[in-house]
């Protein structure tokens, strides 16, 4: 917070200098540069009370340039990541998130910087302080054995996960720090460039589109990918290994990229076809597709989950059915283009994607959304789903089924209350008004009330915030 009384700030800074100076060092106002009070360390967290150590304060990232060289046989990773950012305060130092891996050097705007490590925090002290609003580039050179994040009670294994032939890279919620230094929280989005070098014969898949053809030199192949649309860090991927590929366009003309591990070769055509069909359909329901390509990747790592990596949904060790593909591709609108600022609002991602599964079933003439809603609502009042309010995701149980199913039920209850015309207009307006930005539950409620002309607070309170089954 800045004070409007500059004289008070200067006096306070001077008093601090006088109090803290060694006895044999002369002290005067001239000894402390007037601007010194304007520089301070960036916060070690971005401000999410549920994940206080995730992300960092004091700057906003604009772009990541990530270059990694990975050898599956030794599991050694060598990386150079350049983070381009703008200071949101005067910075004497700032933090990046990075777990494991050995940092060899750090520069800020080309000048060597000092650095220190404490857990997953990499603290950088530039040679000269950074002015408020100034842009800067920090380059980190690092290497080592990536160690995936693990939370057996809640999240499982995630981040950069070595496999027999490469790596399965799915980082939600905070696993990107396992393979590149970053501001690891969805509140800070950026564009990305990837340069991924692997042994010849392997394929490296990242977000966005390839820039040029892969190049092979000295038995290694480098793949370059670019995601030019803003993306949160947990959606970044560098999945690599042996893959069968199919590329083309959806019937609606969107570039479509599908990759499957040879162990799942029978799913390649199905993944390609359904990814194209579903992407095109969602564009009629949610509004124009927000990115430049679509598709999916099936790897032979038994993760037990899928992740909506931007433009490249990733399926871990199984051949996804239509419902799962519909879910992950709906996330391209809700979760990827529209991202949450705080993890407590996770239902805005998972409730919407789950409801999309119901809409896809309805579209295909199978079970209607109303039928699914009634089946879930018939669960007894003692079912754990009702004790967990979906609108307040808990950090110790972030991906609770309530966030998915009860979140989806909230949308169906809203659809019943406002009617189909208003409801589907709301979905398109929601996606359009916040395209590539951040969203909160309060914003969604406000838009729903504005478009419907109805007071909807009781409905949202009952479905999202009360620990009991709504009537």
C-alpha positions as CSV (number, residue, x, y, z in Angstrom):
1,X,0.0,0.0,0.0
2,X,1.3,3.4,-0.9
3,X,0.9,6.3,1.5
4,X,-0.3,9.7,0.2
5,X,1.9,11.5,2.7
6,X,5.3,11.2,1.1
7,X,7.0,13.2,3.8
8,X,5.9,10.6,6.4
9,X,7.3,7.8,4.3
10,X,10.6,9.5,3.8
11,X,10.9,10.3,7.6
12,X,10.0,6.7,8.4
13,X,12.7,5.4,6.0
14,X,15.2,7.8,7.5
15,X,14.4,6.7,11.1
16,X,14.9,3.0,10.0
17,X,18.3,3.8,8.6
18,X,19.4,5.7,11.8
19,X,18.1,2.8,14.0
20,X,19.7,0.1,11.9
21,X,23.1,1.6,11.0
22,X,26.3,0.3,12.7
23,X,27.7,2.6,15.4
24,X,30.9,3.4,13.4
25,X,29.0,4.3,10.2
26,X,28.0,7.9,9.8
27,X,24.3,8.4,9.3
28,X,22.5,11.1,7.5
29,X,19.7,11.6,5.0
30,X,22.2,11.7,2.2
31,X,23.3,8.1,3.0
32,X,20.0,6.7,2.0
33,X,19.0,7.2,-1.6
34,X,15.5,8.9,-1.7
35,X,14.1,6.1,-3.8
36,X,15.1,3.4,-1.4
37,X,11.8,3.4,0.4
38,X,10.1,2.6,-3.0
39,X,11.8,-0.8,-3.3
40,X,10.9,-3.9,-1.2
41,X,10.8,-7.7,-1.7
42,X,7.9,-9.1,-3.6
43,X,5.6,-11.3,-1.5
44,X,6.4,-15.1,-1.5
45,X,2.8,-15.8,-2.2
46,X,0.3,-14.4,-4.7
47,X,-2.4,-13.9,-2.0
48,X,-4.6,-17.0,-2.2
49,X,-5.4,-17.7,1.4
50,X,-6.0,-21.4,0.7
51,X,-2.6,-21.8,-1.0
52,X,-0.6,-19.1,0.7
53,X,2.8,-20.2,-0.7
54,X,1.7,-20.6,-4.3
55,X,2.6,-17.9,-6.8
56,X,4.4,-14.7,-5.9
57,X,3.7,-11.0,-5.5
58,X,5.3,-7.9,-6.9
59,X,5.2,-8.7,-10.6
60,X,2.9,-9.9,-13.4
61,X,4.3,-12.4,-16.0
62,X,3.8,-11.6,-19.7
63,X,5.7,-14.5,-21.3
64,X,7.6,-17.7,-20.6
65,X,10.3,-18.9,-22.9
66,X,11.1,-22.5,-21.8
67,X,13.9,-24.5,-23.3
68,X,14.4,-28.0,-21.8
69,X,16.6,-31.0,-22.9
70,X,15.4,-34.3,-21.4
71,X,16.9,-37.7,-21.5
72,X,14.5,-40.5,-20.4
73,X,17.2,-43.1,-19.9
74,X,18.9,-41.0,-17.2
75,X,15.9,-38.8,-16.3
76,X,18.2,-35.8,-16.5
77,X,16.6,-32.5,-17.4
78,X,18.6,-29.4,-18.3
79,X,16.6,-26.2,-18.7
80,X,16.8,-22.5,-19.4
81,X,13.7,-20.5,-18.7
82,X,13.3,-16.8,-19.4
83,X,10.5,-15.1,-17.6
84,X,9.4,-11.7,-19.0
85,X,7.3,-9.7,-16.5
86,X,6.3,-6.3,-15.4
87,X,6.8,-5.1,-11.8
88,X,3.7,-4.1,-9.8
89,X,5.8,-2.5,-7.2
90,X,9.4,-1.4,-6.7
91,X,11.3,-4.6,-6.3
92,X,14.5,-5.1,-4.3
93,X,14.0,-8.9,-4.7
94,X,11.3,-11.3,-5.9
95,X,10.5,-15.0,-5.8
96,X,9.9,-17.6,-8.5
97,X,8.4,-21.1,-7.7
98,X,10.8,-24.0,-8.4
99,X,10.9,-27.3,-6.6
100,X,13.9,-29.6,-6.7
101,X,16.4,-29.1,-9.6
102,X,19.7,-27.3,-9.2
103,X,19.9,-23.7,-10.2
104,X,23.2,-22.9,-11.8
105,X,22.8,-19.2,-12.7
106,X,20.3,-16.4,-12.7
107,X,20.4,-13.1,-14.6
108,X,18.0,-10.2,-14.6
109,X,18.1,-8.1,-17.8
110,X,21.4,-9.8,-18.7
111,X,23.1,-8.9,-15.5
112,X,24.1,-11.6,-13.0
113,X,21.8,-11.8,-10.0
114,X,22.2,-13.4,-6.6
115,X,19.7,-16.0,-5.6
116,X,18.8,-18.4,-2.7
117,X,16.5,-21.4,-2.2
118,X,14.1,-22.2,0.5
119,X,11.8,-25.1,-0.2
120,X,10.0,-24.4,-3.5
121,X,10.9,-20.7,-3.3
122,X,13.7,-19.3,-5.5
123,X,14.5,-15.8,-4.3
124,X,16.2,-13.5,-6.9
125,X,18.1,-10.4,-5.9
126,X,18.8,-8.3,-9.1
127,X,22.0,-6.3,-9.3
128,X,19.9,-3.1,-9.4
129,X,16.4,-2.7,-8.0
130,X,13.5,-2.8,-10.4
131,X,11.2,0.2,-10.7
132,X,7.5,-0.1,-10.3
133,X,5.8,-0.7,-13.7
134,X,9.2,-1.5,-15.3
135,X,9.4,-4.6,-17.5
136,X,12.3,-7.0,-16.9
137,X,13.5,-10.5,-18.0
138,X,14.8,-13.1,-15.6
139,X,16.7,-16.0,-17.0
140,X,17.2,-19.1,-14.9
141,X,19.6,-21.9,-15.9
142,X,19.0,-25.2,-14.0
143,X,19.3,-29.0,-14.2
144,X,18.7,-32.2,-12.3
145,X,16.2,-35.0,-11.8
146,X,12.6,-33.7,-11.9
147,X,10.6,-34.9,-8.9
148,X,6.8,-35.0,-9.4
149,X,4.5,-33.5,-6.8
150,X,2.7,-36.1,-4.7
151,X,-0.4,-35.8,-2.5
152,X,-1.8,-39.3,-2.0
153,X,-4.6,-38.2,0.2
154,X,-6.0,-35.5,-2.2
155,X,-4.4,-34.9,-5.5
156,X,-2.3,-38.0,-6.4
157,X,0.9,-37.6,-8.5
158,X,1.2,-34.6,-10.8
159,X,3.7,-32.3,-12.4
160,X,6.6,-33.6,-14.5
161,X,6.3,-37.4,-14.2
162,X,9.0,-39.5,-15.8
163,X,7.9,-42.5,-17.8
164,X,9.7,-45.4,-19.4
165,X,10.0,-43.6,-22.7
166,X,9.6,-39.9,-21.7
167,X,7.4,-37.9,-19.4
168,X,3.7,-37.3,-18.6
169,X,3.3,-33.7,-17.8
170,X,0.0,-32.7,-16.0
171,X,0.5,-30.0,-13.4
172,X,-2.9,-29.1,-11.8
173,X,-3.0,-27.5,-9.3
174,X,0.6,-26.4,-8.6
175,X,3.0,-28.8,-10.3
176,X,4.5,-26.7,-13.0
177,X,7.2,-25.7,-10.5
178,X,8.5,-29.3,-10.8
179,X,10.0,-28.5,-14.3
180,X,10.3,-24.8,-14.9
181,X,10.6,-21.7,-12.6
182,X,7.4,-19.6,-12.7
183,X,4.6,-17.8,-10.9
184,X,2.7,-21.0,-10.2
185,X,-0.9,-19.8,-9.6
186,X,-3.8,-19.4,-12.0
187,X,-4.1,-15.7,-11.1
188,X,-1.1,-14.9,-13.3
189,X,-1.6,-15.9,-17.0
190,X,1.0,-15.5,-19.7
191,X,1.9,-16.6,-23.2
192,X,4.5,-19.4,-23.8
193,X,7.2,-20.6,-26.1
194,X,8.6,-24.1,-25.7
195,X,11.8,-25.6,-27.1
196,X,11.9,-29.3,-26.1
197,X,14.9,-31.5,-27.0
198,X,14.6,-35.2,-26.8
199,X,16.5,-38.3,-28.1
200,X,15.8,-38.8,-31.8
201,X,12.8,-41.1,-32.4
202,X,10.7,-39.5,-29.6
203,X,8.1,-36.8,-29.9
204,X,7.6,-33.8,-27.7
205,X,4.1,-32.3,-27.4
206,X,3.4,-28.9,-25.9
207,X,0.6,-26.3,-26.0
208,X,-0.4,-24.3,-29.0
209,X,1.1,-25.0,-32.4
210,X,4.5,-26.1,-33.7
211,X,6.6,-23.3,-35.1
212,X,8.5,-24.9,-37.9
213,X,9.5,-28.5,-38.4
214,X,11.4,-30.5,-35.8
215,X,15.2,-30.4,-36.3
216,X,17.6,-33.3,-35.5
217,X,21.2,-32.8,-34.7
218,X,23.6,-35.2,-33.0
219,X,21.0,-37.8,-32.3
220,X,18.6,-35.3,-30.6
221,X,15.5,-33.7,-32.0
222,X,14.1,-30.3,-30.9
223,X,10.5,-29.5,-31.1
224,X,9.3,-25.9,-30.9
225,X,5.8,-25.0,-29.8
226,X,4.1,-21.7,-29.2
227,X,0.9,-20.8,-27.2
228,X,0.1,-17.3,-28.1
229,X,-3.0,-17.0,-26.0
230,X,-2.7,-16.4,-22.2
231,X,-2.4,-19.6,-20.2
232,X,-2.2,-20.4,-16.5
233,X,1.0,-22.3,-15.5
234,X,-0.7,-25.6,-14.5
235,X,-2.0,-26.0,-18.0
236,X,1.4,-26.0,-19.6
237,X,2.7,-29.3,-20.8
238,X,5.8,-30.9,-22.3
239,X,4.6,-34.5,-22.6
240,X,7.1,-36.6,-24.5
241,X,7.7,-40.1,-25.6
242,X,6.8,-42.4,-28.4
243,X,3.6,-41.3,-30.1
244,X,1.5,-42.0,-33.2
245,X,0.2,-38.7,-34.6
246,X,-2.7,-37.6,-36.7
247,X,-3.1,-34.0,-37.8
248,X,-5.7,-32.1,-39.9
249,X,-8.8,-29.9,-39.2
250,X,-12.1,-30.3,-37.6
251,X,-15.2,-30.2,-39.9
252,X,-15.5,-26.5,-38.8
253,X,-11.9,-25.8,-39.9
254,X,-10.0,-25.7,-36.6
255,X,-6.5,-27.3,-36.7
256,X,-6.8,-30.7,-34.9
257,X,-3.8,-32.6,-33.4
258,X,-4.1,-36.1,-31.9
259,X,-1.4,-38.2,-30.4
260,X,-1.5,-41.6,-28.8
261,X,1.1,-43.9,-27.3
262,X,1.6,-47.0,-29.4
263,X,0.0,-49.0,-26.6
264,X,-3.3,-47.1,-27.3
265,X,-2.9,-47.0,-31.1
266,X,-6.5,-48.2,-31.6
267,X,-7.8,-44.9,-30.0
268,X,-6.0,-42.5,-32.4
269,X,-8.7,-42.2,-35.0
270,X,-11.4,-42.0,-32.4
271,X,-9.6,-39.4,-30.4
272,X,-9.0,-37.3,-33.5
273,X,-12.6,-37.6,-34.8
274,X,-14.3,-36.9,-31.5
275,X,-12.1,-34.1,-30.6
276,X,-13.0,-32.4,-33.8
277,X,-16.7,-33.1,-33.6
278,X,-17.0,-32.0,-29.9
279,X,-14.9,-28.9,-30.4
280,X,-17.2,-27.8,-33.2
281,X,-20.3,-28.5,-31.3
282,X,-19.2,-26.6,-28.2
283,X,-18.5,-23.6,-30.4
284,X,-22.3,-23.5,-31.2
285,X,-23.2,-23.8,-27.5
286,X,-20.5,-21.7,-25.7
287,X,-19.4,-19.4,-28.5
288,X,-16.4,-19.3,-30.8
289,X,-13.5,-21.7,-29.9
290,X,-11.0,-19.5,-28.0
291,X,-7.8,-21.0,-29.2
292,X,-6.0,-21.8,-32.5
293,X,-6.0,-25.6,-32.4
294,X,-7.7,-28.5,-30.6
295,X,-7.0,-32.2,-30.1
296,X,-5.7,-34.5,-27.4
297,X,-3.0,-36.8,-26.2
298,X,-3.3,-40.3,-24.8
299,X,-0.1,-41.4,-23.0
300,X,0.7,-44.9,-21.5
301,X,1.1,-43.6,-18.0
302,X,-1.6,-44.8,-15.6
303,X,-2.4,-41.5,-14.0
304,X,-6.0,-42.3,-13.4
305,X,-7.1,-38.9,-14.5
306,X,-7.3,-36.5,-17.5
307,X,-6.2,-32.9,-17.6
308,X,-7.5,-30.1,-19.8
309,X,-4.0,-28.9,-20.8
310,X,-4.7,-25.8,-23.0
311,X,-5.3,-27.0,-26.7
312,X,-3.9,-30.5,-25.7
313,X,-6.1,-32.3,-23.2
314,X,-4.1,-35.2,-21.7
315,X,-5.5,-38.6,-20.9
316,X,-3.4,-40.8,-18.6
317,X,-3.3,-44.4,-19.4
318,X,-6.8,-45.0,-20.8
319,X,-8.8,-44.5,-24.0
320,X,-11.2,-41.7,-23.2
321,X,-14.9,-42.1,-23.9
322,X,-17.1,-39.3,-25.4
323,X,-18.1,-37.9,-22.0
324,X,-14.5,-37.4,-20.8
325,X,-13.5,-35.8,-24.1
326,X,-16.5,-33.6,-23.9
327,X,-15.6,-32.6,-20.4
328,X,-11.9,-31.8,-21.2
329,X,-12.8,-29.8,-24.3
330,X,-15.4,-27.8,-22.5
331,X,-12.6,-26.7,-20.2
332,X,-11.0,-24.9,-23.1
333,X,-13.7,-22.3,-22.5
334,X,-14.3,-22.8,-18.8
335,X,-11.0,-23.1,-16.9
336,X,-8.6,-22.3,-19.8
337,X,-9.9,-19.2,-21.5
338,X,-11.8,-18.2,-18.4
339,X,-9.6,-18.9,-15.4
340,X,-10.2,-18.7,-11.7
341,X,-8.4,-16.2,-9.5
342,X,-8.7,-18.2,-6.4
343,X,-8.9,-22.0,-6.0
344,X,-12.1,-21.7,-3.9
345,X,-14.0,-21.0,-7.1
346,X,-13.0,-24.3,-8.8
347,X,-16.6,-25.2,-9.4
348,X,-16.5,-22.5,-12.2
349,X,-14.2,-24.9,-14.0
350,X,-15.3,-28.4,-12.9
351,X,-19.0,-27.8,-12.5
352,X,-19.2,-26.2,-16.0
353,X,-17.2,-29.1,-17.6
354,X,-19.3,-31.7,-15.8
355,X,-22.5,-30.0,-17.0
356,X,-21.1,-30.1,-20.5
357,X,-20.9,-33.9,-20.2
358,X,-24.7,-33.8,-19.5
359,X,-25.3,-31.5,-22.4
360,X,-23.3,-33.8,-24.8
361,X,-25.4,-36.8,-23.7
362,X,-28.5,-34.7,-24.3
363,X,-27.3,-33.6,-27.7
364,X,-26.7,-37.2,-28.7
365,X,-30.2,-38.3,-27.7
366,X,-29.1,-40.2,-24.7
367,X,-29.8,-39.3,-21.1
368,X,-31.0,-35.8,-20.7
369,X,-29.5,-33.3,-18.2
370,X,-32.8,-33.3,-16.3
371,X,-32.6,-37.1,-15.9
372,X,-29.0,-36.9,-14.6
373,X,-29.9,-34.0,-12.3
374,X,-32.9,-36.0,-10.8
375,X,-30.7,-39.1,-10.3
376,X,-28.1,-37.1,-8.3
377,X,-30.7,-35.2,-6.3
378,X,-32.3,-38.5,-5.3
379,X,-29.2,-39.3,-3.3
380,X,-30.0,-39.4,0.5
381,X,-29.6,-36.2,2.5
382,X,-26.8,-38.1,4.4
383,X,-24.7,-38.5,1.2
384,X,-21.3,-36.7,1.6
385,X,-21.9,-34.6,-1.5
386,X,-24.4,-32.5,0.4
387,X,-22.1,-31.8,3.3
388,X,-19.5,-30.2,1.0
389,X,-20.6,-26.8,-0.4
390,X,-19.4,-26.8,-4.0
391,X,-18.9,-23.0,-4.1
392,X,-16.1,-23.1,-1.6
393,X,-13.6,-25.7,-2.7
394,X,-11.4,-26.8,0.2
395,X,-7.6,-27.0,-0.2
396,X,-7.4,-30.3,1.7
397,X,-10.1,-31.8,-0.6
398,X,-9.9,-29.6,-3.7
399,X,-11.3,-32.1,-6.3
400,X,-14.2,-33.4,-4.2
401,X,-17.0,-34.9,-6.2
402,X,-19.3,-32.2,-4.9
403,X,-17.3,-29.6,-6.8
404,X,-18.0,-31.5,-10.0
405,X,-21.5,-32.9,-9.6
406,X,-23.1,-30.4,-7.3
407,X,-21.5,-27.6,-9.3
408,X,-23.2,-29.1,-12.4
409,X,-26.5,-29.4,-10.5
410,X,-26.2,-25.6,-9.7
411,X,-26.1,-24.9,-13.4
412,X,-29.1,-27.1,-14.1
413,X,-31.1,-25.5,-11.2
414,X,-30.2,-22.1,-12.8
415,X,-31.4,-23.4,-16.2
416,X,-34.7,-24.4,-14.7
417,X,-35.1,-21.0,-13.0
418,X,-34.3,-18.8,-15.9
419,X,-35.3,-20.9,-18.9
420,X,-33.3,-22.3,-21.8
421,X,-33.1,-19.1,-23.9
422,X,-31.6,-17.0,-21.1
423,X,-29.5,-19.9,-19.8
424,X,-27.7,-20.6,-23.0
425,X,-27.4,-16.9,-23.8
426,X,-25.7,-16.6,-20.3
427,X,-23.2,-19.3,-21.2
428,X,-22.1,-17.5,-24.4
429,X,-22.1,-14.1,-22.7
430,X,-20.0,-15.4,-19.8
431,X,-17.4,-16.9,-22.2
432,X,-17.3,-13.8,-24.4
433,X,-17.1,-11.1,-21.7
434,X,-14.2,-12.8,-19.9
435,X,-12.4,-14.3,-22.8
436,X,-8.7,-15.0,-21.8
437,X,-9.3,-13.4,-18.4
438,X,-10.2,-14.3,-14.8
439,X,-13.6,-14.9,-13.2
440,X,-15.2,-15.3,-9.8
441,X,-18.4,-16.8,-8.6
442,X,-19.7,-13.3,-7.7
443,X,-19.2,-12.2,-11.3
444,X,-21.2,-15.2,-12.6
445,X,-24.1,-14.6,-10.2
446,X,-24.2,-10.9,-11.1
447,X,-24.4,-11.7,-14.8
448,X,-27.0,-14.3,-14.3
449,X,-29.2,-11.8,-12.4
450,X,-28.6,-9.1,-15.0
451,X,-29.6,-11.3,-17.9
452,X,-32.6,-12.9,-16.2
453,X,-33.8,-9.9,-14.3
454,X,-34.3,-12.2,-11.3
455,X,-33.0,-12.3,-7.7
456,X,-31.0,-15.5,-7.7
457,X,-29.1,-15.2,-4.4
458,X,-31.2,-17.8,-2.7
459,X,-30.7,-20.3,-5.5
460,X,-26.9,-19.9,-5.5
461,X,-26.7,-19.9,-1.8
462,X,-28.6,-23.2,-1.5
463,X,-26.7,-25.0,-4.2
464,X,-23.2,-23.6,-3.7
465,X,-22.8,-22.6,-0.1
466,X,-25.0,-24.6,2.3
467,X,-23.9,-27.9,3.8
468,X,-27.1,-29.7,3.0
469,X,-29.2,-31.0,0.2
470,X,-31.3,-28.2,-1.5
471,X,-35.0,-28.8,-1.6
